[in-house]
Amino acid sequence: MTQTSEKGNISIHTENIFPIIKKFLYSDHEIFLRELVSNAVDATQKLKKVSSMGEFKGEMGDIKIEVSFDKDKKSITVRDKGLGMTGEEIKKYINQIAFSGATEFVEKFKDKTDTKDIIGKFGLGFYSAFMVSDKVEVISKSYKEGTEGARWICDGSTEFELTVADKADRGTEVILHINNDSEEFLDEYRLKGILEKYCKFLPVEIKFGTKKESVEDGEDKDGKKKYKTITVENIINNPNPLWTKSPSSLKEEDYLSFYKELYPFSEDPLFWIHLNVDYPFNLSGILYFPKVKNDFEHQKSKIHLYSRQVFITDEVKNVVPDFLMLLHGVIDSPDIPLNVSRSYLQSDSNVKKISQHISKKVADKLQELFNKDRADFEKKWDDINLFVKYGIISDEKFYERAKDFALFKNVDKQYFTLNEYKEKVSLNQTDKEKNVVYLYASDKDRQDSFIQSAKNKSYDVLLLDGVLDNHFINSLEQKIEKTQIKRVDSDVVEKLIDQGLKLESVLSAEDQEKIKSIFEKAINNKKMAVGVESLSADDLPVVITMSEWMRRMKDMSKMGGGGGMAFMGTMPDNYSVTINGNHSMAKRVLKADTADQQIKLAKQAYDLALLSQNMLTGAELTSFIKRSIEMVG
């Protein structure tokens, strides 16, 4: 039946849709190209399906999609060789937005095969074309025999014109007549950038112009290879990305090569997880563990979210658990719509299930690596501990899975699981209240004197110097019963693990008061609380410490602890100065000939304690050096 020329109005309920589309449907106008190319891919995939079912007897031929533009005519064209449409189908699928082209398609073939992977919409996505166009033309010819081409034209109002088109081949052309505000899209590099961003892995080849390539052209007279430059089609996408393939068919170099395709300038990843789930939701993808630097905010937003190989976003906060935002790679799920919003991601039950599944798969992979080769896992720990600690802090379920492979590293570079470490130190490092005390250093070099004091008592010292370790310590104390974690320089070693043992003082009570007074005069700083303790004669003569509580509050404030802790970063530093009454230095100060000599000796001992913690600077350091020269001169 021949299509006659027809003018009409699109259904009344769409009357106000064009201004909405033009201004509000998408925040970024470049999305129009993604929508049109996605529709072209959908039409091509459907043709493949009907051909496989015997509904289409003709030759498929070259089915690549072509995107082109004409700067002079101010037009952009998306051309496919897919199903195509009759005039009646155009009226139905384009004019009647309430109906999706997929609805009838699924109804027709639902009993023949599983169609979940080829359902698409020729609906609102198509209308995104009007964001950038004064006029849109659709020229189409159905794959069905005996049909003729049809042309649909609309200027963005509810009026349209439908006429016969002289089109020989099946498929659809969508021609956009670009408006003045959108001329930025009439540029080769702009269009190429959009196509590479959104269409890089679409399952049908997409041609965008041509490019030059160098190919071999025989040999010269000396037997050296010659090359010539030829012009070839510029195919901008990889239709068969790695995540669509079976993991059993892939080798390590395949995964590394794909990583380079995604992140050309990055170091090789440590390892990866290939996701492949079809129940209770559809999910595929590859997640890579990169070598994470301490500036981990810079590492985020490296996971790309796709829906049937169409790029959606790299804002995956609610799809991927927050602690795994540091991973790199690709997630593809048809259960997530193309036009995804932040509120949708926060509320959708499928998205929550996907997030939980990814968390479990990551934990399973880490446990597998730990069980398979613990030595290799320990070598990787410095690069992956940030993921694990972040997960332990933020996700209780992940902690339950991770506690069997999460590691502590001590200052001697020995590794222990959480249970192994508690067993190691529980006998020697339990205080009089039956709490097991873990000691840790946050700066191995700067805190070396404190570490050595602890080692002299056969105590073990952990190294917790990462960007998240302050939060990690707090989290562990809440999770592990009867355990305290203290920084090795937060008190003298006898008080860090108070086992109720007290050394007898060689000083009388009167001498203790006297030496305390001498040091208070020498220090002359109210921020330094002076006290005298009976420590081992082998311990340092003067020790400067800041309490564990104060240090944690200040450190967490620096990291953005928020709330009531924000003021801690500006609070004055308050330290404790502990004088070892059993050290020979104490007697030497007390026996000095004059009060000035006592003050001088006390000041020297105090400055040495400051120097050991890099706290002696400026004029005080100069004065100390001058005094030291005088004392040894």
N, C-alpha and C positions, 0 to 999 in steps of 0.2 A: 504494500500500500504506500502510495507516494505521500510524503509529508508536505503539507501546504504551509505557506507563510502564515505566521501567527504572532499577534501581539497580545499581551495580557498583563495581569497583575499577579505578583507572587502572593501567596495566601495572606489574608488580612492580619493574621496573628504575628506576622513577621514585620509589620509596618515600621516598628521602631528599632529593628535589629541593626541596620546599617550604621547609624551614628554610634551605637554601642560598640560594634565591631571596630569601627575606625578609631575610636578613642580609648576604649576600656577593655576590650576582650583580651588583648595581650599587652603586657607592659613594654615589650620590645618588638617593634615592627618587623625586624628581620625574620621573625618566626614564620612569616608568610611562605617563605621559600621551603622551609622544612615541611609545612603542611601540604603544599602542592606536590612536592617530590614524594612525600609519604603516600599521598593518594595515588600517584602514578605507579609507585611500587606495589601498592595494594591491588591495583587493576591488573598489573602484570602477574602477580602471584596467583590471582584468581584465574587468570587465563591458563596458567600452568596446571592448576587444579582441575579445571573443567576438561582440559586436554587429557589429563591422566585418567579421568573418569569416562572418556570416550564421548563427551558432549561436544568436543571440538575436534574435527577431523583434519583440519588444515595444517600447514607447516607453521611451526612457531617462528622460525627464522631468527633474525637479529632482534632481540627484545630489549636492548639497552635503552635507557631513558636519556633524553638529551635536554640540557638546559642551555639556552642561548639568549643573547640580548642584542638590541639594535639601538645604539645611542642616538642616532639621527631620528629614528621613528619613535624614540622614547618607549620602547617595548621590551618586555621579558617574556620568553616562551618556555613552557615546560611541556615536552612532547613524550608520550609513551606509545607502546605498541601492545597494549594490554587488551582487556575485554572490549573497551569502547562502549558507546551508548547509542541507542536510537533516540529520535526526538521525544518519544513518549517517556523513555527512561530519564532523559535530561529533565523533563518537566517534573518527573517524580522525585528523582534524587537531588536535584538542585533546588527546584522551586519549593518543594514540600519538605522543609527542613525537619519536620517532625518524623519523617521516615528515613531510615538509614539504608543505604544500598546494601549493607551487610544483612539486614533483616530478611529480605526476600531470598538472598543468596543462601543463608543458612537454612531457611525453611525448605528450599528446593533440594538441598543436598544433605540434609541432616541425617538421613537414614543410610547414606552411602559411605560416608567416611567422617573422620574427626576433622572438623573445620576450625578448631580453635586457633590454629596458627595463621589463618588467612582472613579472619574477620577484620574488616576495617570500616572506617566511616568516610562517606563522601558527604559530609554534613557541614558543621560549623567550621571545620578546618579549611574547607574550600573558601568560605566567606572571608577568611583572613586576607584574601587577595585584595579586598576592597580597602584595606588599610592604606595601601600604597598606590591604588589605581583610580583613575577617573572613569575607566571603562574596562570591563572584563569580557573577553570572548572565549567561548568554548566551541571547538570544532571536533566532532567525534563521529566515528563509524563503528558500529557493533561488529563483533566477530561472527554473528549469526548470518547465515547465508540469506541472500535476497533483501538485505536491508540497505538503506542509503544513508549518506552522511547528513549530519544536522549541525547547524550553527546556532548558538545561543549567545545573545548580547545583552548586557545590562550595565547601566551607568551608575549603579549604587543606589538607585531609588527602588521602589517596589515594582517598577515597570520593566518588562523584558520583551525581547523579540526573538522568535524561534523560526528559522528558515532552513531550507534544504541547502546542503553544502556539497560542493564537488570534491569529495575526498575518496581516493582510490583504496587506501590501506586502512586496516582496522587500527583502532587506538584513539587516543585523545590528545588534542593540543589545547593548552590553556594559555591564552595570550593576554598579558597585562599591559594596559596602556597607562604608563606611570604618571602619577600626578606631580605637580611642581614641587611639592614638599618632600617628595621621595626620590629625587633625582640622584641622590647618593648611591642608590642601588644600580644605577646604570654605569657600573664600573667593574672591570674584570676582576680586580683584586678584592673588591668588597664582596662580590658574588662568590668568588672562589673561597674566600675565608668563611662565609656562611655555610657553603656546601661542605667544606672540610670539617667544620664544627659539628653540624647536625647530621650529616649524611655519610660520614666517613666509613660506616660499616653497614650501610643498607644492603639488603640481600640481592639487589639487582644492579648491574653495572650502570653507572651514571657518567655520561659524557659531558664535558664542559670544554668546548673548543678543542684546540690541538696543542701539541708541544713538540719541541725538537729533541731528538735522541741521537746519540752517537752509536753507530753499529760497525762491526767489522766489514771490511771491503777488500778481502784478499791480502796479498803480500806485495811488498815492493821488490826491487831487484836484489836487495840484500837479504831477503827472507824475513824482513820485519813486517808485522801486521799493519795493515792500513785501515783507516776508519773514515766513514763518511757520516754526514748529518742528514737525518731524514725527519719528515714530519709525520707524527702519529696522533691518533686520538688521545685526548687527555682524559683518562678514566680517574675520577677523583676518589673512588671508594674501594675498599676491600670487601667484596660481597660475602666472603667466608671467613670471618674473624675467628680467632682461636677458640673463644668461649663456646662457639657453636659446634665444635668438634668433640669427638669422644676422647676423654683423657687417656684411654689406653692406646690411642693412635699417635700420641704426642711424645716428643722427647724433650729433654732439658733445654736443648738449644732452641726449640720452637717457642718455649715460654720466654726465654731470654730475648729472642728476636722480637716477639710481640711486645715485650716491655719497652724495648728500644723504639718500636713504632709508636707507642703511647707517650713515652717520655725520652726523647732523643738525647738529652744532655745529662741524664741521671746515671749514677753508679748502678751496677747490677744489683738486683734485689737479693736478699738472703735466701728466701724461699717463697712459696706461693700456695694458694688453695684454689682448686678448680671446683666451683659450685655447679651442681646439676641436680635440681629438684623438680619433680612434677606433681608432688602431692604433699601437703594439702593446698599448695599454691605452686605457681610456676616461677622458677628462679634459675638463672644460669649466670655464669660470670667467672672471672679470675681475680683474686685478691692477692696482691704482692706485699711482702714485708720488706720495706726499704730499710736502709741504714739511717736511723733517725738521729738527727743532731739535737743538741739541747734546746735550740730555738725551734721548739716543736710547733708553735703557732704557724710558722712559715710552711710547715709540711702539710697542713690541712687542705681540704678541698681538692684532693687529687684523685678521688674516686668518681668515675663518670657513670651516671644512671641512664640506662637505655630502656626503651619499650619496643620489643621486636626489632632490635638493631637501629632504632631511631633515637638519637641523642635527646635526652630531656633536660638534664641539669647536672652540675657538679655540686649542687647544694644538697647533700644527702644526709643531713643531720638526723632526721627521724627514721631514715631507712637503715642506716648503719649506726650501731651503738656509739655513743660519743667517744669512748676510749679507742675505738677502731677507726676514727676519722683520720688517723695517721697512716693508715694503709693506703696503698695505691691500687689502681686497677679499674675493673668494669663490673657493673651489676646490670643484668637485663631481666626485666620481669614484665610480661604482658598484663599482669594484674595491677600495674600502676599506669594510670592514664597519661597520655601525652601532655595534656594541659594541666599539669600537676600544680597544686598550690601548697603553701606551707601548712595551712590549716588542714588540708586533706591528709598530708603526711602525718600530722600529729594525731589525727583521729581515726584513720582507717585501720580496721582490724588486720587486714592482710599485711599492711606495712609493719605493724607491730610483730606479727608472726615472723615476717622476713627478718626483722632486726634480731629477734631472739634466736632464729635459726643460724644467722651469720655468727653470732656470739658463740653458739655451741660448736659450730664447725671450726672456728678459730681455736677454741680450747682443745677440741679433739686433735687438731693438727699439731698443736704444741705438745700435747701429751704423747702423741705418736713419735714425734722427733726426739723427745726426751727418753722415751723407752727404747727407741731404736739405737741411738748413739749418744749417750750422755756426755761423753767427752766433747763431741762436736757441738752439742747443745750449749755446753758451758762456754765454748769459744764464741758462740753467737750471743750469749747473754747480755753483754754490754750494749749490743745493738737492739735487742728486743725487750729488755727489762722495762723500758718506758711503757710499752703497750700493756705488759702484764700488770705492772703496778697501777697504771691508770684504771685498768679493768677491775682490779681488786678494790680500789678506792670507790669506784662508782657503780659496781654491779655485783650484788650479793651472790647471784647465781654463778657468775663467772668466778668469783672467789672460791666457791665450793668446788668448782672444777679445777681451778688453777693452783690450789694449795699443795697439790702433789707434785707439781713441776716448777713452781715459782722458787727462785733461788736467792739465798743470801751470799754475798761475797765478803770475805773479811780482808783486813789490810795486808794479809800474806797471800792474797789471790787464791784462797781456797773456797770452794763452793759447797753449799749445803742446802737441802730442801728445808722448809720451815720446820718440819718434824725432826729432821736430823739435827738441826741447830739447837732446838730446845733440849733435845736429849744430850747434846754435847756439853752445854753450859749449865744444865740444871743442878748438877752436884756442886760445882765450884762457885757459881754466881747466883746463889739464892740468899736473900737477905733474911734478917731475923723475923720479918713478917711473912715469910714463906713465898715471897715474890721472886720469880726468876728475873734477873736484871740483864738486859742486853745492852752492852756498851757499843757506841758507834762513833766514827770520825766522819766529819763532813769535809775536812781538808787535811789529808794525810800528812803533808809536809809541815803545815803550820801547827798542827796539833801533835807533832811527833813526840815532844817531851811527855805529854799526857798519855800517849799510846804506850811509851816505854814504861812509865810508872805502872800502868795497868798490866802490862806483860810481866813485869817483875813480880806481880802477885799471881801469875799464871792465868790472868783473865784474857779472854778473847775479845777482839775489837772488830766490829763490822765496819765496812766502808759503805756509807750511804751519802754520796755526794752528788746525786742527780737532782734535776730541776724539780721533780715531784716528791722527793724523799721526805720532806717535812710533812706533807699530807699522808704519805704512805705510812710513816711512823705512827701518826695519830690513829690511822685506820686499823693498823695491826694491833695496837694496844686495846682497842675496843673488841677485836675479834678473838685474840688469844688470851685466855683466862690466866690470872695471876702472873702477868708479865708486865714489866716496866722497861721502857727503852730510854736510855739516857746518853746524851752526848758526852764523850770522854773528858771534855774540858769544862763540864758544867759544875764540877765540885772536885775537891781533893779525893783521891782514889779511895781512901778509907770510908768516906761518906757516900760515894757513888753506890757502893754495895755495903750497906751497914749491916754487918753480921753480929753486932753486939759486942765486939771485941774492942777494948780500949787500951792503948799503950799508956804506960805510966809516964808522967811528965818528969823530965830532969830539972825543970824549973819550979821554983816555989810559986805559990799563988801571987805573992808580992812581985816576983820577977816577971811573971806573965803580964801583970798590969803595967809594969814599968816599960817592958819592951813594946807593948801595944801603944802606949802613950808616945814613945820615941818615934814609932813608925807613922802614927797619925800626924805628928808635927812634920816629919820628913815628906810625907805624901801631900798633905795640905789640900785635900780634895774630898768634898762631902759625898761625891758620887761613889767613893771607894769605902766600903764598910770593912774595917780592919778587925781581925780576930786572931787568936792564938790557939793552935791545936797541937796535940801530942802525936806527931806522925813519926814514921820510921826515920832514923838518922840518915838513911840512904836517899830519902825523898828530897825534893827541891826545897831550898830554904824559904822561898816565897812563891806562892801560887796565886794567880789572878784568875777568877772564874766568874761567869755569869750563870745564874740559875737556869735549869732546863726549861722551866715555865717561861721565863722572860725571853730566852733565846727563841723558843718556838713561836711565841706571840710576835716577836719582831720579824722573824723569818717569814712567817705566814702572811704578815701584813705586807711585806715586800712583794710577795707573790700575788697580792690581791685577795687576801683572806676576806675582805669585805666586812660589812656589818659593823659591830662595835670594835673590831680590831683595826680599823683604818687608822686610828690615832696612834697605834703602837709604834709605827715607823718614825714618828716625830718625838716620842718619849725620850727623855735623857737616858743614856746607858747607865745602868747601876751594876757595879761589880762588887765581888767579895775579894778581899785581900787576906789570904790565910798565911800566917807566919808559922813556920815549923819550929815549935819550941824545943824540939829535940835535935835540931841541926846545930852543928858547931858554930854556924854564923850567928845564932842567937846569943851564945855566950860571948862571942867576940864583940858584938855590939854593946852588950851590957858592961863589958870590962874596958871599953874604950876610955881613954884618959879624961876627955872633956865632953861636955854636952854637944859641942859642935862636931867633934869627931864621931859621936854616936849617930848624930843626924846624918852626917856624910856617909857612913857605912850603911845605914838603913836606906838612904836614898839610892845608893849604888845597888843594893840587893833588890830593891823595888824596881829600879830601871832595868835590871837584868831580866826580871819577870816580864816587864812590858815588852822588852826586846824579843823575848822568846815567842811572843804572840803578834809580832809586827805592830805593836801599839805605841812604839816609841818613834816619834817623828819630829821634824822641825827643830825649834830651838832646844827642846828637851833632849833630842838626840845629840845635838851639837854639844850641849852641856855635859851629857853622859860621856861622850868621847874624850872631852877635855879632862874631866875628872878621872877617867880611867888611865889616861896618860900620866897624870900627876901621881896616881896611886902606884903605878909600876915604875915610875921614873927614879 
